[in-house]
Amino acid sequence: MTTEIILVFSILFVTIILFAFEVFSVDKIAMLIIASLALTGLVKPEEAISGFSNTATITVLSLMIIALALEDNGVIASLARFLKNLHILPLFLLLPIFMFITGSISAFINTTAVVIVFIKIISELSKRFNLPQSKLLLPISFAGILGGSCTLMGTSTNLIVNSVARDLGAERFSFFEFSSFGVIFLIVGIIVITIASRWLPNDSKENLREAYHLENYVTTVTIDKDSKLIDKNIEDTFLFNNPEISILKLTRNKEITNAPGRYITLKKNDKLLLMCDLENLTKLNEAEGLNVHKPRGNDKKKKEGEHEESEETKKQDDLWFVELLILPGSVLIGKTLKQLRRQTFKNALPIAIKKRKNIRNTKERLVRKNIEQITLKPGDRLLVEIPKDEINQLYDLENIAILMEHKTKPSVNKTKRTLSFIILLLVIGLAASGILSILISTITGVCLLLITRCLDLNDVYHRINWQVIFLLAGMIPLGVAMNNTGADKWISDHLLSILSGQSNVVIIGLIYLITMLMSSMVSNNATAIIMTPIAIAVAVGLNLPFKPFILSVLFGANFSFFTPVGYQTNTLIYGMGFYKFKHFFIIGGILSIILWVLGTFMLSTLL
């Protein structure tokens, strides 16, 4: 093993650790990879930044832009709208129909965009018809991933594998090259998840209370001088007697008391760090003598005139709570409540944060951390207060999904919706027929959307998930470094020595399994970039066709369902709070194993 190979493996190992434990955001990790490879001389400067000009990166960017136009113009919502009429069906019929439709749409539209729309639809159906969200959210995420594996443009992973393989001398895939396999996987996945759904949790108060300390909002309440709580012991207040409210911390004169006891007497200007549900948070906001956020105005403004004061009062009387889901790439990521309140956006005032669960987020971390220091991350939910007539402005925010809507979204222009759908069909037709490459087809689609004013490019700049773009741009040079140093050949040689004398089925199965396991720890795109050169090197060493080995990486990277880490939609669903890690590990693990066995035998028929 050469020094260069050791350096590549060291960078790869550190990268996997950073991804697995979410030490930094993926875009920061990508930039660190680029810098590390360039500084160590493992790649040339031009190769270090080659990921930004890679065809897969540009294609993924174009597809993201098209997906934004389809969502904004109501195309995705229209395709899924009739699902609202299916609420009368029993769950064992409703579930597979939801999954099939999600998978079908995801084959041609960005999976994350599709799943976000379905989250909104399911949330609405749950409120109106008492449908269990927990029985539907995880299945639609899995179905979106399975459906995305049916066509070349279905997921960014497919495009990445195709691009890396082509750079290494393999033939490029056609649009429907592996669709027959993808459809079989989708059907099997629907059957397995429908059967396994009986073990998914129910939306019940018991389950919410079981996850209480990680599911409720974290916010700060200040006791005003007129509060009835002053000079009362905590045990004599409604804060103590209400089982849905937990007092985590008391701050008085800059002195902090964690988990304050029942006999502590409350004083003026005390700050309490609380966890409570939305209903009780609303009551706290309405309670006299309590402030759950900083006032909107100040004394100087109030003295400027009675007219201005009355206008402000009018707005205060018509304030609504709205819940926002933070998506990857949002400009709000990394900001604290203190920072957000300092620069009020869209006239919305941030009230509280609901943290998503991950390996580094526990009750203790929240209790010990001041509310002003808790930062927003993808999958978190932010509760804001905003005048009712200004709620529509929230739809302009970058990479957020409105989960709790108090007002319907602005009406969609039917002409733009029709044009957007026609442009989507044109992009699919050009790419599928081979008239244009998928890169040129998607760029053409973006141009047509701009020309027809179905898309505002200034809006796109703020809403694109740039983290994914930077991830691809950073990981592609790592694949180049593995090829330059011979690290991929070193791995393949050792694999070949281990697999010497084994059947082709075993070899394909091992490549698939290694890819699937790696994808459970790092992103599916990163896994695809790392494993594709290795799979091709193994195929060369065995003098076998490339295609089954490349497809084993493609499907293995996509089909790692037993953790919520590898795929973006699974992370978002996990952050909704209905599931524990075990639901992914057991149900997703069963599905992953079944698809692994099935995929191994199907792909071995290509040898």
URURWO-V434671 format. One record per residue. RES is the residue in one small letter. SS is DSSP state (2 for helix, 1 for strand, 0 for the rest). OMEGA is omega in whole degrees, -180 to 180 (* if undefined). NEAR is the number of other C-alpha atoms within 10 Angstrom. Layout:
BEGIN
RES_SS_OMEGA_NEAR, RES_SS_OMEGA_NEAR
END
This chain:
BEGIN
m_0_-178_8, t_0_178_10, t_2_-180_9, e_2_180_18, i_2_178_20, i_2_178_13, l_2_179_20, v_2_-180_21, f_2_179_14, s_2_178_12, i_2_179_16, l_2_-180_18, f_2_179_11, v_2_179_13, t_2_-180_19, i_2_178_19, i_2_-180_13, l_2_178_17, f_2_-173_19, a_2_-175_16, f_0_175_14, e_0_-180_16, v_0_175_12, f_0_173_11, s_0_-173_18, v_2_180_24, d_2_176_19, k_2_178_14, i_2_-180_23, a_2_179_26, m_2_176_17, l_2_178_15, i_2_-179_24, i_2_-179_23, a_2_-179_16, s_2_-179_18, l_2_-179_23, a_2_-178_19, l_2_180_13, t_0_178_12, g_0_-179_14, l_0_175_23, v_0_175_22, k_0_179_16, p_2_179_15, e_2_179_10, e_2_-179_18, a_2_-179_27, i_0_-178_19, s_2_-179_18, g_2_-179_24, f_2_180_19, s_0_-179_10, n_0_-178_16, t_2_-179_19, a_2_-180_26, t_2_-179_25, i_2_178_20, t_2_178_21, v_2_178_23, l_2_180_21, s_2_179_22, l_2_176_28, m_2_-180_25, i_2_179_25, i_2_-180_27, a_2_177_25, l_2_179_21, a_2_-180_26, l_2_179_29, e_2_-178_19, d_2_-178_20, n_0_172_24, g_0_-178_23, v_2_-179_22, i_2_180_22, a_2_179_18, s_2_180_13, l_2_-176_12, a_2_-172_18, r_2_-176_14, f_2_177_10, l_2_-179_18, k_2_179_13, n_2_-176_9, l_2_-176_15, h_0_-179_16, i_0_-178_10, l_0_174_11, p_0_-173_10, l_2_-176_17, f_2_173_12, l_2_-179_11, l_2_-176_16, l_2_179_21, p_2_178_23, i_2_177_17, f_2_-177_22, m_2_-179_28, f_2_-179_20, i_2_177_17, t_2_-180_28, g_2_-178_31, s_2_180_20, i_2_-178_21, s_2_178_27, a_0_-175_24, f_0_-179_24, i_0_-180_27, n_0_-174_25, t_2_-178_28, t_2_179_23, a_2_-180_18, v_2_-177_25, v_2_179_26, i_2_178_22, v_2_-179_18, f_2_175_23, i_2_180_22, k_2_-179_17, i_2_-179_17, i_2_178_22, s_2_179_20, e_2_179_18, l_2_180_19, s_2_-179_16, k_2_-174_11, r_2_-172_10, f_2_176_11, n_0_176_12, l_0_-179_20, p_0_180_18, q_2_-176_20, s_2_178_21, k_2_-173_21, l_0_-172_23, l_2_180_27, l_2_177_26, p_2_-179_26, i_2_176_30, s_2_178_29, f_2_-179_28, a_2_178_30, g_2_179_32, i_2_179_30, l_2_179_32, g_2_179_31, g_2_-180_32, s_0_-177_31, c_0_-180_29, t_0_-179_25, l_0_-178_26, m_0_-176_27, g_0_179_26, t_0_177_27, s_2_179_26, t_2_179_28, n_2_-179_26, l_2_180_26, i_2_180_26, v_2_-180_28, n_2_-179_24, s_2_-179_22, v_2_-180_25, a_2_-180_22, r_2_177_13, d_2_-179_13, l_0_173_14, g_0_180_10, a_0_176_16, e_0_-179_13, r_0_179_16, f_0_170_18, s_0_-174_17, f_0_-177_21, f_0_-174_16, e_0_-174_14, f_0_-177_17, s_2_-179_18, s_2_177_11, f_2_-177_19, g_2_179_21, v_2_178_20, i_2_178_16, f_2_-179_24, l_2_-179_25, i_2_179_17, v_2_179_17, g_2_178_25, i_2_-180_25, i_2_-177_15, v_2_-177_17, i_2_177_24, t_2_178_20, i_2_-176_12, a_2_-176_16, s_2_179_18, r_2_180_11, w_2_174_12, l_0_-177_19, p_0_174_16, n_0_175_17, d_0_-178_16, s_0_179_12, k_2_-179_10, e_2_-180_10, n_2_179_14, l_2_179_17, r_2_179_14, e_2_180_11, a_0_-169_15, y_2_-170_20, h_2_176_19, l_2_-173_20, e_2_-176_21, n_0_-180_24, y_1_176_23, v_1_-178_27, t_1_180_24, t_1_178_23, v_1_178_20, t_1_-180_20, i_1_-180_21, d_0_-178_18, k_0_-178_14, d_0_-176_11, s_0_177_17, k_0_-180_15, l_0_-177_22, i_0_179_19, d_0_174_12, k_0_173_14, n_1_-179_16, i_2_-177_20, e_2_-179_14, d_2_-178_13, t_0_179_15, f_2_178_11, l_2_-179_18, f_2_-175_16, n_2_-180_12, n_0_-177_11, p_0_-179_10, e_0_179_17, i_1_177_20, s_1_176_21, i_1_-176_21, l_1_-173_23, k_1_174_22, l_1_178_23, t_1_-179_18, r_1_-179_14, n_0_178_8, k_0_175_9, e_1_-174_7, i_1_175_15, t_1_178_14, n_1_179_15, a_0_-176_16, p_0_-177_16, g_0_-175_15, r_0_-175_13, y_0_179_11, i_0_180_13, t_1_-179_15, l_0_-179_20, k_0_177_17, k_0_179_16, n_0_172_18, d_0_175_17, k_1_-179_23, l_1_174_26, l_1_-173_23, l_1_165_25, m_1_179_28, c_1_179_24, d_0_-175_18, l_2_-178_16, e_2_-179_9, n_2_176_16, l_2_177_24, t_2_179_14, k_2_178_10, l_2_-179_17, n_2_-178_15, e_2_-176_12, a_0_179_13, e_0_176_14, g_0_178_17, l_1_175_20, n_1_177_19, v_0_177_22, h_0_179_19, k_0_180_16, p_0_-177_9, r_0_-177_12, g_0_174_10, n_0_-174_9, d_2_-179_7, k_2_-179_8, k_2_-177_11, k_2_-177_14, k_0_-176_10, e_0_179_10, g_0_-179_10, e_2_-178_10, h_2_180_10, e_2_-179_13, e_2_-179_15, s_2_178_12, e_2_179_10, e_2_179_15, t_2_179_11, k_2_179_12, k_2_-178_14, q_2_-178_15, d_0_-176_10, d_0_-180_11, l_1_-179_17, w_1_173_19, f_1_176_22, v_1_-177_22, e_1_-178_23, l_1_174_23, l_1_-178_24, i_1_-179_24, l_0_177_26, p_0_180_24, g_0_-179_22, s_0_179_22, v_0_-180_17, l_0_-177_21, i_0_179_18, g_0_-179_13, k_0_177_15, t_1_176_19, l_2_-179_22, k_2_179_16, q_2_-179_15, l_2_-180_16, r_2_-180_17, r_2_180_12, q_0_-177_12, t_0_-177_12, f_1_178_15, k_0_-178_15, n_0_177_16, a_1_-179_24, l_1_179_23, p_1_-178_26, i_1_-173_24, a_1_179_25, i_1_170_24, k_1_-175_26, k_0_170_26, r_0_-178_22, k_0_169_21, n_1_-172_17, i_0_-177_9, r_0_-176_9, n_1_180_12, t_0_179_14, k_2_-176_12, e_2_-179_10, r_2_-179_11, l_2_-179_19, v_2_-175_19, r_2_-176_14, k_0_176_14, n_0_-178_17, i_2_-179_21, e_2_-179_14, q_2_-180_13, i_0_-176_18, t_1_178_17, l_0_176_22, k_0_177_21, p_0_-179_23, g_0_176_27, d_0_175_21, r_1_-178_25, l_1_177_23, l_1_180_21, v_1_176_20, e_1_-174_19, i_1_175_23, p_1_-174_17, k_2_-176_17, d_2_179_13, e_2_-179_14, i_2_-178_23, n_2_-179_15, q_2_-179_15, l_2_180_20, y_2_179_15, d_2_-179_13, l_0_-175_18, e_0_173_21, n_0_171_21, i_1_176_25, a_1_179_19, i_1_-177_21, l_1_-179_17, m_1_-175_15, e_0_176_17, h_0_179_15, k_0_-177_13, t_0_179_8, k_0_180_13, p_0_-178_9, s_0_-177_8, v_0_176_12, n_0_-175_12, k_2_179_12, t_2_179_11, k_2_178_21, r_2_180_21, t_2_179_16, l_2_180_19, s_2_-180_29, f_2_178_17, i_2_179_13, i_2_176_22, l_2_179_24, l_2_179_14, l_2_178_16, v_2_179_25, i_2_-178_20, g_2_-180_16, l_2_-179_19, a_2_-177_22, a_2_-178_20, s_2_-179_12, g_0_178_13, i_0_175_11, l_0_174_15, s_0_-179_15, i_2_177_25, l_2_-178_22, i_2_179_18, s_2_-178_24, t_2_177_29, i_2_177_19, t_2_178_18, g_2_178_25, v_2_180_25, c_2_179_16, l_2_178_16, l_2_179_23, l_2_-179_14, i_2_-179_11, t_0_179_13, r_0_173_14, c_0_-175_22, l_0_176_23, d_0_-175_13, l_2_178_14, n_2_177_8, d_2_-178_13, v_2_-177_16, y_2_-176_12, h_2_-171_16, r_2_178_22, i_0_177_21, n_0_-175_20, w_2_178_18, q_2_179_18, v_2_180_22, i_2_179_21, f_2_177_19, l_2_179_24, l_2_-178_27, a_2_180_26, g_2_-177_28, m_2_-179_26, i_2_176_30, p_2_177_28, l_2_175_27, g_2_177_23, v_2_180_26, a_2_178_25, m_2_179_25, n_2_-180_20, n_2_-175_15, t_2_-178_19, g_0_-180_18, a_2_179_23, d_2_178_24, k_2_179_21, w_2_179_18, i_2_-178_15, s_2_178_22, d_2_179_16, h_2_176_12, l_2_-180_17, l_2_179_18, s_2_178_9, i_2_-175_11, l_0_-178_14, s_0_179_11, g_0_180_9, q_0_179_10, s_0_179_10, n_2_179_18, v_2_-180_16, v_2_-178_14, i_2_177_24, i_2_-179_25, g_2_-179_22, l_2_177_17, i_2_178_23, y_2_-176_28, l_2_180_22, i_2_179_16, t_2_-178_27, m_2_180_29, l_2_179_20, m_2_-179_21, s_2_178_26, s_0_-178_22, m_0_179_21, v_0_-177_23, s_0_-180_24, n_2_179_28, n_2_179_26, a_2_179_26, t_2_-179_28, a_2_-179_31, i_2_-179_26, i_2_-170_23, m_2_-177_27, t_2_177_28, p_2_180_26, i_2_-180_26, a_2_179_29, i_2_178_26, a_2_177_24, v_2_179_25, a_2_178_21, v_2_180_14, g_2_-180_14, l_2_-178_14, n_0_-179_9, l_0_178_15, p_0_-179_14, f_0_-166_20, k_2_-178_20, p_2_179_22, f_2_178_27, i_2_180_28, l_2_178_23, s_2_175_28, v_2_-179_32, l_2_-179_28, f_2_179_27, g_2_179_29, a_2_-180_33, n_2_-166_30, f_0_174_30, s_0_-173_32, f_0_-170_28, f_0_166_25, t_0_179_22, p_0_-171_24, v_0_-167_25, g_0_-174_28, y_0_-173_25, q_2_-177_21, t_2_177_26, n_2_178_25, t_2_180_20, l_2_179_27, i_2_178_23, y_2_-180_24, g_2_179_24, m_0_174_21, g_0_-179_22, f_0_-172_22, y_0_171_21, k_0_-180_16, f_2_-177_14, k_2_180_12, h_2_176_19, f_2_-175_22, f_2_-177_16, i_2_-177_16, i_2_177_19, g_2_179_25, g_2_178_18, i_2_179_17, l_2_-180_24, s_2_-179_23, i_2_180_17, i_2_180_16, l_2_177_21, w_2_180_23, v_2_-180_14, l_2_-179_16, g_2_179_23, t_2_-178_24, f_2_179_16, m_2_-178_13, l_2_179_21, s_2_178_18, t_0_179_10, l_0_-178_12, l_0_*_13
END
